[in-house]
Amino acid sequence: MKSSLLAFALVLAPLPAFAQGASTGFLSPSKNIACQYFADGKTADIRCDIMEATVSAPKPKDCELEWGRAFEISKAGQSGIRICHGDTIMDPKLPVLNYGQTFQRDGFTCKSDHSGVTCFNADRHGFSISRNTQSVF
């Protein structure tokens, strides 16, 4: 009887939606840009961090952390945003998205090009980032 209950409990145990600790995203070929997809069942977004940039936007007064090198677009976002952050999503284990290739997930598209990385949602709102320029749209 105990083994039947254990087997029944194992069948009913919820399975994780994805492997714990597995990152979903990519690195640019230069490895200067890392992008990751995040979803929790209610919301989804793409975040990209650029390690080295020759330009930066003025830091807002309400940002006490890092500024200027992290960008994000949500699934329903009306524009990409530059975010105030205290972490990084840079992960050297991410696969490289070669120039000319596209990453697509859950309505998001990111394109890797010699001129940088551009990511946008299904409504075509997002951001473009490179060492020399960063823009949100």
C-alpha positions as CSV (number, residue, x, y, z in Angstrom):
1,M,0.0,0.0,0.0
2,K,2.8,2.4,0.8
3,S,4.5,1.9,-2.5
4,S,1.2,2.6,-4.3
5,L,0.7,5.8,-2.4
6,L,4.3,6.9,-3.2
7,A,3.8,6.1,-6.9
8,F,0.5,8.1,-6.9
9,A,2.2,11.1,-5.2
10,L,5.0,11.1,-7.8
11,V,2.6,11.1,-10.7
12,L,0.7,14.0,-9.2
13,A,3.8,16.0,-8.4
14,P,4.1,19.1,-10.6
15,L,6.9,19.2,-13.0
16,P,9.0,22.4,-13.4
17,A,8.2,24.4,-16.6
18,F,12.0,24.4,-17.4
19,A,15.2,23.1,-15.9
20,Q,16.2,25.0,-12.8
21,G,19.2,27.2,-13.5
22,A,18.9,26.9,-17.3
23,S,19.3,30.2,-19.1
24,T,17.4,31.0,-22.2
25,G,19.2,33.5,-24.3
26,F,22.4,34.2,-26.2
27,L,25.7,36.1,-26.5
28,S,26.7,38.3,-29.4
29,P,29.6,37.0,-31.4
30,S,31.9,39.6,-29.7
31,K,30.5,38.4,-26.3
32,N,30.0,42.1,-25.5
33,I,26.2,41.7,-25.4
34,A,24.2,39.1,-23.5
35,C,20.4,38.7,-23.8
36,Q,18.1,36.5,-21.8
37,Y,14.4,35.7,-22.0
38,F,12.4,35.6,-18.7
39,A,8.8,34.5,-18.1
40,D,6.9,33.6,-15.0
41,G,3.5,32.6,-16.5
42,K,2.0,36.1,-16.2
43,T,4.6,38.3,-17.8
44,A,7.6,37.8,-20.2
45,D,10.5,40.0,-21.2
46,I,13.8,40.1,-22.9
47,R,16.7,41.8,-21.2
48,C,20.1,42.6,-22.8
49,D,23.2,43.8,-21.1
50,I,26.2,45.4,-22.9
51,M,29.5,45.1,-21.1
52,E,31.5,47.8,-22.9
53,A,29.9,50.9,-24.5
54,T,31.5,54.2,-25.7
55,V,28.4,56.2,-24.9
56,S,26.0,56.4,-22.0
57,A,22.8,58.2,-21.1
58,P,22.7,60.5,-18.1
59,K,21.9,58.6,-14.9
60,P,18.5,59.4,-13.3
61,K,18.6,60.8,-9.8
62,D,16.4,57.9,-8.5
63,C,18.8,55.2,-9.7
64,E,21.3,54.3,-7.0
65,L,22.6,51.3,-8.8
66,E,24.2,50.7,-12.2
67,W,22.8,52.6,-15.2
68,G,23.2,52.8,-18.9
69,R,24.1,49.2,-20.0
70,A,21.0,47.1,-19.4
71,F,17.9,47.2,-21.6
72,E,14.5,45.5,-21.4
73,I,11.3,45.1,-23.4
74,S,8.2,43.4,-22.0
75,K,5.7,41.4,-24.0
76,A,3.2,44.2,-23.8
77,G,5.7,47.0,-23.5
78,Q,5.1,50.2,-25.5
79,S,8.8,50.9,-25.7
80,G,12.1,49.3,-24.8
81,I,13.6,50.8,-21.6
82,R,17.0,51.3,-20.2
83,I,16.9,49.9,-16.6
84,C,18.5,50.7,-13.3
85,H,20.1,47.4,-12.1
86,G,22.2,45.9,-9.5
87,D,22.9,42.6,-11.3
88,T,24.0,41.3,-14.7
89,I,22.6,38.6,-17.0
90,M,26.0,38.0,-18.6
91,D,26.5,34.3,-18.6
92,P,29.4,32.8,-20.5
93,K,27.5,29.5,-20.9
94,L,24.9,31.1,-23.2
95,P,25.2,30.1,-26.9
96,V,26.5,32.6,-29.4
97,L,24.0,34.1,-31.9
98,N,26.1,34.6,-35.0
99,Y,25.8,37.7,-37.1
100,G,22.7,37.4,-39.4
101,Q,20.9,35.0,-37.1
102,T,17.6,35.5,-35.2
103,F,16.5,34.4,-31.7
104,Q,12.7,34.1,-31.4
105,R,10.7,33.2,-28.3
106,D,7.1,33.9,-27.2
107,G,6.5,36.8,-29.6
108,F,10.0,38.3,-29.1
109,T,12.6,38.6,-31.8
110,C,16.3,39.5,-31.4
111,K,18.6,39.9,-34.4
112,S,22.4,39.8,-34.2
113,D,24.2,42.0,-36.7
114,H,27.7,43.4,-37.2
115,S,26.2,46.7,-36.0
116,G,24.8,45.2,-32.7
117,V,21.7,43.5,-31.4
118,T,18.1,44.6,-31.9
119,C,15.3,43.1,-29.9
120,F,11.5,43.8,-30.1
121,N,8.2,42.4,-29.1
122,A,5.3,41.3,-31.3
123,D,4.2,45.0,-31.5
124,R,7.7,45.9,-32.8
125,H,8.6,47.9,-29.7
126,G,12.1,47.3,-28.3
127,F,15.7,48.5,-28.4
128,S,18.9,48.4,-30.5
129,I,22.3,48.3,-28.7
130,S,25.9,48.3,-29.8
131,R,29.2,49.5,-28.4
132,N,28.7,52.9,-30.1
133,T,24.9,53.5,-30.0
134,Q,21.9,52.5,-27.9
135,S,18.3,53.4,-28.6
136,V,14.8,52.4,-27.5
137,F,11.7,52.4,-29.7
